[in-house]
Amino acid sequence: MEYILLSLSLILIVAGLVGTILPILPGAPLIWFGLLMLYLTPGIAINYWVLGISLVVTTVLVVLDYVIPAQGTKRFGGSKYGIWGTNIGLVVGIFVPIPLGFLIGPFVGALVGELLYDSHHVKRAFKAATGSFVGFLASTFIQFVIGIAFLGIYLHIVIKNWSVFF
């Protein structure tokens, strides 16, 4: 049973790390469930502080994943149309079969949204779309860094409880 839970937790952690880059997978929640599976392994004492704090961090990351790109659009002079375009472009970009659609989608969505709002100011629309792209990259970077930290916690727990597994 220990090997099944260890394998499942490792799969969830790796899938979560991939999900921090590819928005089609919920990165931070998968990583958190990986930590939870590890703590449910017989022989490993549950640390409620680690699980609780990591759950709070995960919840904040999930919210920020949507807020940061929209705020990037807003900070670079975008309107609500650009913010909606960013969110719609992110979802569409995931499913469009083009390379790096998840990167291009928020930018194009914000640009189209801003152009729908005011088609006479292309420069302002491009600036807002750039803000969306910068916000998306910032959100991805933050999630990846936190994901690596959670991976470090996972490895620490596995090494600390090495005798349970081997």
Secondary structure as the mmCIF struct_conf table of DSSP 4:
data_model
#
loop_
_struct_conf.conf_type_id
_struct_conf.id
_struct_conf.beg_label_comp_id
_struct_conf.beg_label_asym_id
_struct_conf.beg_label_seq_id
_struct_conf.end_label_comp_id
_struct_conf.end_label_asym_id
_struct_conf.end_label_seq_id
HELX_RH_AL_P HELX_RH_AL_P1 GLU A 2 ILE A 21
BEND BEND1 LEU A 22 LEU A 22
TURN_TY1_P TURN_TY1_P1 PRO A 23 ILE A 24
BEND BEND2 LEU A 25 LEU A 25
HELX_RH_AL_P HELX_RH_AL_P2 GLY A 27 TYR A 39
TURN_TY1_P TURN_TY1_P2 LEU A 40 LEU A 40
BEND BEND3 THR A 41 THR A 41
TURN_TY1_P TURN_TY1_P3 PRO A 42 GLY A 43
BEND BEND4 ILE A 44 ILE A 44
HELX_RH_AL_P HELX_RH_AL_P3 TYR A 48 ARG A 75
TURN_TY1_P TURN_TY1_P4 PHE A 76 GLY A 77
HELX_RH_AL_P HELX_RH_AL_P4 LYS A 80 PHE A 95
BEND BEND5 VAL A 96 ILE A 98
TURN_TY1_P TURN_TY1_P5 PRO A 99 LEU A 100
HELX_RH_AL_P HELX_RH_AL_P5 GLY A 101 TYR A 117
TURN_TY1_P TURN_TY1_P6 SER A 119 HIS A 120
HELX_RH_AL_P HELX_RH_AL_P6 VAL A 122 LYS A 160
TURN_TY1_P TURN_TY1_P7 ASN A 161 ASN A 161
HELX_RH_AL_P HELX_RH_AL_P7 TRP A 162 PHE A 165
#
